[in-house]
Amino acid sequence: MSTTPAPLSPKFVPAEKSGITSVSKSDGFKFSLVSYNILAQAYVKGDLFPHSPGPCLKWKARSQAILTVLKSLGADFLCLQELDEYDSFYKRNIESVGYSSIYIKRSGQKRDGCGIFYKQDSAELVIEEKIEYNDLVPSNQDDTSSEDKEENLPAGGNKKLASKDAGLKNKRANRGDLNDPCVRFKRDCVGIMAAFRLKDPSHLIIVANTHIYWDPELADVKLAQARYLLSRLAQFKLLVSDKFDCSPSVVVTGDFNSLPGSQVYQYLVSGSSEAGALPEISDDLPIPLCSAYASTRGEPHFTNYTPGFTGTLDYILFSPSGGIKPVSYLELPEPEASDVQGGLPNYYHPSDHLPIGAEFEIIQ
């Protein structure tokens, strides 16, 4: 009698094993963070994932598999995207093993959102703010046009495969006049950021989690969201710094739906891009960021794996001047690994994305 394969739980690998020699000799305080687009069940439709075994797409099996992976990772911070069933399932099940959490649901009629789970014995929530990218919609425009016409299309996930379907083209056509900024920038995407006081030592860290819009045809919208994220983050850091008389560390994570080398990626890690005209956003107090993976072992070969698309869309970014540095990273499978062949989700990986993670050391 055959048994169903168990989901795989990736492990943290010390950075020095990849040839990096930047790990300090001192045994400083460390904290770990994982980012994971868990694939909202609302978007699990057979026509989007014909390559996946039917049983592993069912909510009961998939939710338990995701929970198994999250618990086995045991990170101090779990930053989740496409988080649906928050109140009915994830909140109570993850908090039952020592976490607390904060959450923002996507705007409009969308069912999923972004959440940050944090270990109660590792961090204390100090202050939080939510980010609504619909703020980019000009305020003097009629608000009747909405992406709600886009019938439960996710903000991220397995859209590269779906983009070959005529059905998606029809949904794109039903989105209204994309020359109208009120339509173009109303994507119902969100993010959440919070300041936490680490228990040992007393150190403040800002963690931001977001999910940028998916459609490559709206690259300007994605870039505008990235700019707005960093603008809000800079303001939030200033607020935290002034209120608590400190210089907090900063970690930004999420599904950015952007490949390495894209405009969004270049903007996030350098503050510059070849952007065209965008809504006016203040670039005061920029926060320099770099990728935790790129600074240790290079970006992964992929974080999203389907027959129609394979590439890296998820990142963990940090401010190198913020008194922290990555000392280990969550190991990801190679393209030839048997557990990813045929595409995700499957029995080994319950989402079409892979979790990414980093362990940081405080070096102040």
N, C-alpha and C positions, 0 to 999 in steps of 0.2 A: 504494500500500500504506500503510495507516494505521499510525501508531506509537502506542504506549501513552504517555499523558501522564506526565511526570516529576513526582515529588512537589515541592511548593513549599517553599521555605526562607524563613521570615520573617526580617525584618531588625530590628536595634535602631534605634530612633528617639530622638534627643536630646529630653529633656524640654522644653527651651525651645521646640521646634517646636509644642508643644501649648499654648503660652502660659504655661508655668511659668517663673518667673524665679529659682528657688532654686539653680540650678547655681552653684557657687562659681567665682570667677575663677581660683583657683589650680589648677594641674594636678596634683591629688592622685592617689595610687595608686587604681586602680579594679579591680574584679573583677566578673565576670558570672555569673549563675545562671539556669538554665532549669528549670522544672518541667513535667512531661509525663506524663499518664496515657496509656500507649502501647497500651492495650487488650490484655490477655493473650490469647494465641491460644487458650487453653483455653475462653474465653468467646465465641469467634467462631463463632456458629452461624447458619445461614441464616435460621432463623425469627425471630431477633432483628434481623437486618439485611437484610430483603427488598429494601430500597431500594438497597443497595450492589451495584455490579457484581461478579459472582462471582469473576472473576480477581483482583481486588484484595483479596479476603479470604483467598486462599491464603497459607499460611505463607511459602513461598519468596519470593513477590513482596512481601508485606507486611513481612516482616522486613528485607529489603533496603531497602525504602522508608523504614522507620523509621530504619535505620542511616544512610541518606543524609541524612535530616533532622538527626539528632543530630550527625553529623560536620560538616555545613555550619554549624550554629549555633556550634560551637567555643567554647561557654561554659566558664568555669573550673570550674563545678559543674553537673552534670546530675542532677537529682532526679527519679527515675522511679517511677511507681506502676503497678500491674498488671504488674509486671516478672516474667515467667516465662521459661523457657529461659535463665536467668541463667548457669548453669555451662556449658551446651552451646552457647550462641551469643553472648549480649550481652557477657559478661565478656571473652572473648578478643578479640572484634571491636572493642570500644570501647577496651580497654586497649592494643590494637595501635597506636593513634594517640596515645599519650602519657598515658592516664588510669590511675589506680588506682581501686579501688572497695570499698565495703562494702555489705552486703545483709542483709535479714531476710526470711525466708519467712513467709507467713501460717501461723497455727496450724492444727491439725487436718490434714485431707487436702487443703487448698487448694494450688494449684500456683504461685500468684504471690506477690509481695511488694513491698517498697519497697527501692530502692537509691540510693546516692549515688556518682556517678562524679566524680572530681576530678583536674584536671590536675596531673601530678607536678611540672611546672616552675612551678606557681602556688601550690600549697598542700601542706602536710605534715600527715598525720593525727597527731593528738596523743592523743586518747582518744575512745572511742565508747561508746554505750549503746543498747540495744534496748528498744522499748516493746511490750508485749503487752497489748492492751486486755482480754483475758480476765482480767487481774488484777482487773477490776471485779466478777467473779463472786464472791459471798460464799464464803469459804474453808470454811465449815462445811456447804456444800451438797454433795449427791451430784453427782459430776462426770460421771455417765453421760449426762445430757442434753446434747445438743450440736447446734450448727448444721450439723454434718456431714450431717444429714438434708436440708439445703438443697441437695443435689446440685449442687455446683460453681456456685452463683450467685456472681457477682463481688461484691466489696465496693463497686464503683463502676462507672461506665460507662453503657451504654445500657439502664438498667432502666426509665426512664420510658416508653419505648416498650413494653418487655416487660410492664409492669404492667397493660397492657390485655388481656393474654392470660390465658385461663382456666388455662393451665398454671402460671403464676406464682402465681395464687391458690391452686391446689392445693398448691404447694410451701410457700406461707405457712401453709396449714392443717396441713402435716406438720411444722411446726417445734416442735410441742409446746405446752405451757402457757406462754404468754408472761407470765402472772401470776407465774410462778416466776422469781425473779431469776437463778437458775442458768441458765435457758434464755434469758431476755430479754437478759442482758448478755453471753452467750457468742456473740460475733459473729466471732471469729477474725480480727479486724482488728489491724494492727500499725503501727509507726512506727520510725524510727531517727534518732538524733541523734549528732553528733560535733563535737568541737572541732578546728579546723585552724589551723595557723600559716601565715599568708600569707608567701610568700618575700620580697616587697618591698612594704612594709617588714615587719619582724617584728611581726606583729599577729595576735591570736587572734580567731577568729570561730567561733561555734556555728551549725551548719546542721542543722535538723531537717526531716525529710521524713515525711509520713504519708498515710494513706488512711482517712478516716472512713467509717463504715457508711452504706449508701445509702438504706435504706427510710424514706420520710417517715412511715410509720405508727409508727416507733420513734424519734420526735424526741427523747425523753428519753435514749435510749441514745446518740444522736449527741452530744448536749450533754454527757453524762457523759464520753464519750471526749475531747471538747475540753477539759473541765476537767482530766481526768487528764493530758492532753498538757502543758498549761501548768504543772500542778503538778510533773510530772517535769522539765520544762524548767527551772523555777526552781531545783529541787534540783541539777540538772546544772550550771547556770550558777554556783551557789554553790561547787560542787565544783571547777570549773575555775578560778574566781576565787581560791579559797584555795590550790589546788595550785600555780598558776603566778603568783600575786601580780599579777593583772591584772584588767581590766574588759573581758571579751570582748564583741564585737558579736554580735547574735542575728538570724538569719533563719529563719523558719518557713514551710515551703511544703508544698503537696500538693493532693490532691483531697479537699475537705472535704464534698462532696455536699450543699452548703448554699448557698442563694441569698443575695445581698446583702440585708440586712435581716432575715434569719432569726435565730433564737435563737443558733445556733452562731456565725454571723458577728458578731453584736452582742457576744457574750461574748468572742470573740477580739480584737476591736478596742477594747472598752471594759471588759471584765472584769465586765460585768453582763448579766443576762437576766431574763426573766420565768419562770425555771425553777421547776418543781415539785419534789417530793421526789426527791433523787438520792442515790446512795451517798456516804458521808462521804469527802470528799477535802480535804486541807489546801489552803487558798488562801494560805498564807504565801508571802512573797517573790514577789508577782505581777510579771510582766514586761509593761509596757505595749507594745502592738503597734499598728502601723497598716499599711494595705495599700500596697504599692509602686505599684500602678496607681491606686488612689484618690487618692494624694498627688501624682500627676503628670498623669494624663489622665482619671481616672474609671475605674471597673471596666469591663471589656470588655462588649460587648453579649451575648456568649456565649463560653463555652469548651467547651461540649458542644452538638452540633448534630445532631439526628435529626428525622425527621418527627413523632415522638411527643413530643419535648421539645427545647426550645432554651433555654439559660440558662447563667449563670456559676456554676460549681461549684469552680473551681480558683483558688488565691490564693498570692501571695507576700507574707508579712508580715515586718516588721522592727521592731526597737526603735529609735525615733527618738532615744533618749538614748544609744545605743550607739556613737556616733562614726562612723556611716555614714549616707548618704542616697542615694536613687535618682537617677541623673542621666540614665538612658535606659531605655526599655522595649521589649519585643518587640512589634512591631506585629501586630495581628490583623485578619482580614478583616471588612468590614462585612456586615450581614445580606443585602444585595442582591448581594454579590460572586458572580460566576459559579462560582467554584471551590468554593463550599459549597452551591450549590443542589441540592436533592434530599436533602440530609443526608449525614452522614459515617458510616463511612469511604468514601472514594472514591479515585480515582487520585492526586488532588492531596494528600489528607490521609489517611494510613494508619491513623489511629485515629479513634474517635468524639469524642475530645477534641482540642483544639488545644494546642500548647505555649505556655506563657507564660514571660516572662523579664524580668529587670531587670539593669541594670548599676549597681553601687553605687560611691560614692567614699568613701574614708576621709577624714574631716574633722578628726580629732584634731590 
